[in-house]
Amino acid sequence: MKNHIFIENRHTARRQAARKQISQIGPFIEGSLCAFKRPGCVEPGWHLTFKKKGRTTTVYVPMEVVAEIKQWTQNHQRLKKLIRQVTRHSLALIRGHVANQRAARRNQP
């Protein structure tokens, strides 16, 4: 596969910055942490809910690890946001490359 060199511009720099942030994200897990009322208890119980093969799956989360799992779900949200940023800037680089190629062909004698 032939490698193309993209012109250094704001999209290249922003994409690189987002990729660096992705590398610094700690553990993550897909899903939502949901509280539920436990009979006879003052404090709520917690479930992690996520999709598996198109079906909603729920896993009980022990109270001792709720804070850690909450951080993991927040990391997953950050990861998704950063992936969208990388994709947006990568698409901008592709579009810019195509535009530059067309402009170069128009300027050829």
C-alpha positions as CSV (number, residue, x, y, z in Angstrom):
1,M,0.0,0.0,0.0
2,K,1.3,3.4,-1.0
3,N,1.8,5.8,1.9
4,H,0.7,9.4,1.4
5,I,2.1,12.2,3.3
6,F,-0.5,14.6,4.5
7,I,0.3,18.3,4.8
8,E,0.9,19.4,8.4
9,N,-2.0,21.6,9.4
10,R,-4.4,22.1,12.2
11,H,-6.2,18.8,11.6
12,T,-2.9,16.9,11.8
13,A,-2.0,18.6,15.1
14,R,-5.4,18.2,16.6
15,R,-5.6,14.5,15.6
16,Q,-2.2,13.9,17.1
17,A,-3.3,15.6,20.4
18,A,-6.4,13.5,20.6
19,R,-4.4,10.3,19.9
20,K,-2.1,11.3,22.7
21,Q,-5.0,11.7,25.1
22,I,-6.4,8.3,24.1
23,S,-3.1,6.7,25.1
24,Q,-3.4,8.2,28.5
25,I,-6.9,6.9,29.3
26,G,-6.9,4.3,32.0
27,P,-9.1,1.2,32.2
28,F,-12.5,1.5,30.7
29,I,-15.7,-0.4,30.3
30,E,-18.7,0.0,28.1
31,G,-22.1,0.4,29.8
32,S,-24.1,2.5,32.3
33,L,-23.9,2.2,36.0
34,C,-27.5,2.2,37.4
35,A,-28.6,2.4,41.0
36,F,-31.6,0.2,42.1
37,K,-33.5,0.0,45.4
38,R,-32.6,-3.0,47.5
39,P,-35.3,-4.2,49.8
40,G,-34.6,-3.5,53.5
41,C,-31.4,-1.5,52.7
42,V,-30.9,2.2,52.9
43,E,-28.1,2.4,50.3
44,P,-28.9,1.5,46.7
45,G,-27.5,-1.5,44.9
46,W,-25.7,-1.0,41.5
47,H,-25.9,-2.7,38.2
48,L,-23.7,-2.3,35.1
49,T,-26.0,-2.4,32.0
50,F,-24.6,-2.9,28.5
51,K,-25.6,-4.4,25.1
52,K,-24.3,-7.9,24.2
53,K,-25.4,-9.3,20.8
54,G,-28.2,-6.7,20.6
55,R,-29.6,-7.6,24.0
56,T,-29.4,-5.7,27.2
57,T,-27.3,-7.4,29.8
58,T,-27.0,-6.4,33.5
59,V,-24.3,-7.3,35.9
60,Y,-24.4,-6.7,39.6
61,V,-21.6,-4.5,40.9
62,P,-20.5,-4.9,44.5
63,M,-20.5,-1.7,46.6
64,E,-16.7,-1.9,47.2
65,V,-16.0,-1.4,43.5
66,V,-18.8,1.1,42.5
67,A,-16.4,4.1,42.5
68,E,-13.9,2.4,40.4
69,I,-16.4,1.1,37.8
70,K,-17.9,4.6,37.7
71,Q,-14.5,5.9,36.7
72,W,-14.2,3.1,34.1
73,T,-17.5,4.1,32.5
74,Q,-16.4,7.8,32.4
75,N,-13.2,6.8,30.8
76,H,-15.2,4.9,28.1
77,Q,-17.2,8.1,27.4
78,R,-14.0,10.1,27.1
79,L,-12.6,7.5,24.8
80,K,-15.7,7.6,22.5
81,K,-15.5,11.4,22.4
82,L,-11.8,11.3,21.5
83,I,-12.3,8.6,18.8
84,R,-14.9,10.9,17.2
85,Q,-12.4,13.8,17.2
86,V,-9.7,11.6,15.6
87,T,-12.2,10.5,13.0
88,R,-13.4,14.0,12.3
89,H,-9.8,15.3,11.8
90,S,-8.8,12.2,9.8
91,L,-11.7,12.8,7.4
92,A,-10.7,16.5,7.1
93,L,-7.2,15.4,6.1
94,I,-8.6,13.0,3.5
95,R,-10.9,15.7,2.1
96,G,-8.0,18.2,2.1
97,H,-5.8,15.7,0.3
98,V,-8.4,15.1,-2.4
99,A,-8.9,18.9,-2.8
100,N,-5.1,19.4,-3.1
101,Q,-4.9,16.6,-5.7
102,R,-7.6,18.2,-7.8
103,A,-6.1,21.7,-7.6
104,A,-2.7,20.3,-8.6
105,R,-4.3,18.6,-11.7
106,R,-6.1,21.8,-12.7
107,N,-2.8,23.8,-12.5
108,Q,-0.9,21.3,-14.7
109,P,-0.3,22.6,-18.3
